[in-house]
Amino acid sequence: MKRRRRAETARLEITGWTTRGAGEATHNGQPIAVRGALPGEAVEARIEGRHATITSIVSPHGQRVEPVCAIADRCGGCDWMHASLPLQREAQLAMWRAQLGAHWEGDLPLHDVGPALGYRCRARLAVRARKGVRIGYRRARSHQLVELGACPILRPELEAAIPAIPTVLAGSRGDGEAALALGHAGKPVLDLHFNGELDGAVFGRIHEAVQSERWAGARVWEGDVAEPASFGDPRPWVEGADGEPLVIAAGGFSQPSLEAGRVLADRVAALVPTSDAVVELFAGSGTLTVALRAGPLREASDYLAVEEVAAAREALLENLERRGLPPVRFNIGDANAVQLPRGLSLVVLDPPRRGAAGAIDAIAEARVKRVVYVSCDPVSAARDLRALGDDYRCIAAEAFRLFPQTHHLETVMLLERQ
């Protein structure tokens, strides 16, 4: 059995940022990530392996602020709530430059999207039901549940829905995850995955919440069932690039705020060159597809969308049909296993945080002429761009602060084959 390394306490000088937004220090010649620390600070910290927890701040940064959230020091979500908004912007640009500066030497426009608080239209909560039901977020680098009172980054209508979940699950025993989002008409939708024993009245309570229109819909996955129990319309709704509602597959990915997808898709459409043949990888429910089909790629005669989740395909097609936009061909499959025709004019991709290693290999092999790459992680984006090598040059880049109070930054880059 592997022994757990004994913790020690030491004074640490914070010299910079890690790639994941923690303060960085050095102890006994080893790099240490100190969550909650800011560069230039001196802290006393408890060190375990290559991570440390602050026990006291010896000399605080001039732009350290008091978090507006009571559990910010424990919750694994908002890792920069202790930094002022100007410092957050400065640090995000510095981190982006550190990873991607070799690929883009021009100015990087940084767009603030929406308010710094009360912006999130979705939340993923941990559920623990023993003697009573507890609900909250996960502690940083842990599966431990941190009970939630209020959450200042959630939209008020979503925050108001959280207290109803323990009531709905009363009498159950087990553990689970509850994904909350805003659905049709701005009403909450719930996607619950539960391992254990649900109380017999749970489904009746959910049905009543949907029938009374307190919730727009819900899905419940109990244990290893192949299909969930479904109530009402459990799909989230956000804003499309045209300002009209855009439906997202139940349990599928969407940007963190109602405005974020609209702004991002609008800027992607502004960067995309016209093309007769295009492949969109990781197409999802069509956040980008709608903007591209309504704009620069409306006349594209061959538009192939690649997405492995069938429900996302249905949502994408519905979003196009609602707007009377031209249809697309669809490939239900893994975008990282795609084969692209040689000499293709354009590929648009918006991969998950881990990046798109397989898709990047396919792009390079096919000698795609232009690539629009949307990334939510500078580290994985830099790795993917390095894999393309000197064959591609970044000719435009923009960044978006879609996740205020965190280190996460969204980037759109237009790449051209040399």
N, C-alpha and C positions, 0 to 999 in steps of 0.2 A: 504494500500500500504506500502511495506517495505521501511523504510527510509534508505538512503545510509549513511554509517558511515562517519563522518567528518574526513578529512585527517589532520595529524599533522606532523610536522618536528622534527626530533630528531637525535642526534648522536648515531650511532650504532657500536658496536664492533662485527666483524664477527668472529665467533668461529669455524665454520665448514661448511659442505655442507648439503643441504637438499637432500632427495632422488631423486629430479628432477633437480639437478645440480645448484641450486641457492646458494648464500652464506646464511649462517644461523646466525641469531642474536636473542637476547632476549630483549623484551621491555615490561615493566610493567608485568613481569612474563610470557609473552606469546611468543612462538616462531615466528619469523618473517623471511620470505623468501625474500632475497634481490638479485634480478637478476642483474648480472654484477659485483657482489662483490666476493672477494677472501678471504679465511680464513687468519686471522691475520691482515686484514685491519681495519681501522676506517673510517667510512663514515658518511656524513650528508645525510639523506634520508627522503623522503616524505612517510609516512606510511598510508596505507589504509587497514584496517582489518589486515590480517596476511601476507600482502605483502608490499614491500617498493620499491620505485624507488630512485636511487641515484641522489642527487643534486650536491654533490661534494665529492671528495675523500680526506680525511684528511691525512691519511698515507697509501700510496700504497704498495702493495706486491712487493717484489724484482723481481718476475717473471711475473709481469703485462706487457703486450705488447700493442702497438697501433694496433687496428684492421685494417686489410687491406681493410675492407668493409666500405663504407661511411654511411650505415644505420644499422650497427651491433648493435647499442644501442637501436634501435627501432624494427628491424625485429624479428619475433618470431622463426627464424631458428637457426642460429649459436650462441648458448648461451655461448660458451667458447672461442670465438675468441679473447678475451682480456687476455687469459692465454697462456703462452708459451707452446710449444708442450711437453717438459719434465714435466711440471706441470700438463698438461692434463693427461698424462699417469699415473703419480703418484696418481692423484686424482681418476681416474677411478678404479685403483686397490684398493684404500682405500674404495671407495664406494662399490665395489664388495665384499670385505672382510667383510664390515659392514653388508651386507645383507646375504651373502652365506657362510661366513667363518665357520659357524657351521656345514656345510655339506661337506667342503673340506679343509683339513689342510695342504696339500702339496703345492709346488710351483705352481703358476699359469702362464704358458707361455702366454705372451701377444704379439700377432702378429700385426705389422703395415701393412696394406694392401693399397698399392697405395700411391699417393702423398697427401699432406695435403691441397692442393688447386687444383681447376680445375678437380675434380674427379667425381662429380655427373653426372649421365647420366639420371636423371629424376628430375622434379620439379613440384610442385603443386602451381599454381598461382591464386590469386584472380583477378576477372575482375569486373569493375564498369563502366557502359556505361550510361552517361547522355548527357551532351554537350561535346561530345568527349569520347574517351575510355581510361580509366586508368587501368594499370595492375601492380601487385606487390605482395608482400607477406603480410601475416597478422601480425599485431603488436602482441607482446607477450601478452597472456591472454586477447585477444580482437579480434573482427571481423573487426576492423579498418584496412583499406588498407594502406600499406606503399609503395609508388611508387618506382619502380625498375629502376635504371639506369643500372649498371653493377652488376654481381653476380660472385665474384671470386671463388666460390666453384663449379660452373657449368663447365662442359666440354665446350671448346670454340665453338664447332659446335652447341651445344644446346643454349648457351648464345646468339649466333648470330641469332637464330630463334625467340627470344622473340619480337624484334621490329616489326615483321611482323603481330603479333596477333592483335594489335589495328587497323592496316590498314585493315586486313581482316574483322574485326567487325565494321568498320566505318558505322555510321548511325543507329546502333542498340541502344536500350534502355533497361536497366535492369541490373541484376547482375549475376555473374556466377563464375565458377571455371574452369581453363584451366590446364590440366595435360599434360606436355611435356615430351617426352622420345626420345631415339634414336631407330629408327626402322631399317628395312632392308637396307643394304648397308650404315649404319651410318647416314641415313637421319632422320630428326625429324618426330615424329608422335604426333598428337594432339588429346586429348580426352576432349571435351568441354561440360560442363553442364551449360545451360543458362536458367535463369528465366526472362522472359520479352519478348520483341519483337525484333527478329533479322531482320536486314535490308534485303530486297529482294535480294541484290546482294551477300550476304555472301556465299551462297552455290556455286555460280559461281566462286567466288574468291578462295575458297578452292579447287574446282575442277581444276582450272588452276594451283594452286600451286603443286598439285599432278601430273597433266599431264606433267608439266614442270620439274618434278623430284626435285623440291626444297624441297618438303615434300614426305615422303614415303607413308603416309596415314593419315586419320583423321576420327574421329567419332564426331557427334554433337547430343547431347540430348537437345531438346528444350521443356521446360515446363515439362508436365507429360507424354510425349510420351512413349509408351511401347517399341519401338525399335528405335535406333538412325539412322540418316542418315550416311552412311559409304562411304568412298572414299579410293581407293587404298588398301594398307595393313596397317591397323592402329595398328598393334601389335608391341610392343617393342621387340628388340633383344638384348641379352646379351651374355656373354661367358659361355659356359658350362664347366664342370669339365675337359673335354678333350680339351679345347681351341677352340672348334668348336662353331658356332652360336647356341644359344638356344632361341627359340621363347617363348614369354610370352603372355598370353591372354590379349587382349586389355582391358585397365583399370585395369589389375590385378597387383598383388604385385610382385616386384622384388627388389633385393638389390640395394643400392644407386649408385654403380659404376659398370662398365663392369667387373672388375676383382673380385669384392667382392664375387659374387655368386660362381665363379670358385674356389677361395681359400677356402671358407667356405665348399663347397661340397666336396672338396678334403680331408679336414681334418676330416669331418664327416665320409667319407668312410674309412679313416685310423683308426677311433675309433670303427666302427661298427664290431661286431663279426659275423662270418658266421652263417647262420641260414637257416633252410629249410622252416620255416613259419614266415612271418613278416607282420605287419600292419604299414603303414606309414600314420600318421594323418596330416591334413592341408597340403596335398601334393602339392597344387598349380599347377604350370605349369611344375613341374618336375625337378626343379633345383637340388634337392637331389636325386630324383628317378634315373635320368640318371647316376649319379656317383655311386650309390649303385648297379644298374643293370649292370653296366659295370665292377664293382669291386667285393666286398665281397659277394653280394647277387645275382650274375649272375645265380647261380645254384639253387636259392630258388624256390621250386616247387609251393609254395603258397605265392604270394606277393599281398597284398590287399592295394590299395591306396584310401584314404578317402578325398574327397574334395567336397564342396557344390556348387561351381561355374562350370556350365557345360562347359563354354568356356575354363576354365583352364584344364579340363579333355581332351578336344580336343587338346590343345597345348601339354600336357604331352604325349599323345599317339603319336602325330606327332614327338616329340623330340626323343622318343624311336625308332620309325619306321625309321627315317632318319639315325640312327646309326646302324640299324640292331640288336637292343638289344631285349632280351626277353620281351614279353608283360606282363602286370599286370592286375589283376582284379580291378574293380573300383566300389566304392560306392559313389554315388552322395548324400551327406548328411552332416549334421552338425557333425564335429568331436567331439564336446562337448556333443553329444547325442549318441555316438557310444556304442555298446555292444561288448565286446571282449571275445573270447573263453577262458575258464579257463586254466591256465597253458601255455599260449602262450609264445613262446621263446623270441620274440623281438618286441618292438614297437619303432618307430622313429617318433618324432613329432617336428614341427617347428611352434608353435602357434603365433598368433598376439601379440602385446605388452601387451594386457590385460591378457595374460596367458591362461591356459587351465583347468579351475576348473572341468568341467564335464569330460573331458578326463582323468584327473588325478584320479578321483573317479573310472572310469571304469578300469584303469590300476591296481589300488589297489585291486578292487573287483576280477579281473581276475587273480591276483597273477602273473602278467607278470614277466618273469625271468630277462630280461635285458631291459633297457630303454635308448635310446639316445635322450636327450632333448636339443634342440637348442633354445636359448632365446635371445631376444634383450632388456630385461628389468630385472635387478637383483631383483627388488621389487616383481614383479609378479612371477618370478622364485622361489624366496625364499618362497613365500606363497604356491606355488604348492608343493615344496619339503617338507614343513612342513606338508602338507596334507597327504603325503605319510608316514610320521612318521618314526619310527625306523625300519620299515620293509625293507627299501632300503638304500643302502650305495653308495655314490659317489666314484667311483674308478679311475676316470680320468676327468680332466677338462682343457679346453683351452679357451682363450679369444681373441677377434679380434677387432681391431680398424677400423671398417668399416665406421665410421662417424666422421672423424677429424673435429675439431672446435666445437664439441658438446659433451655433457656428455654421449651420448649413447654408449653402449658397447655390442657386441655380444658374447655369450658364448655357448660352446658345452660341455655337461656333459654326461658321461656314468655312469648309475646307475645300481646296481645289487641287486636283492632281496636276503635278508639274509635267 
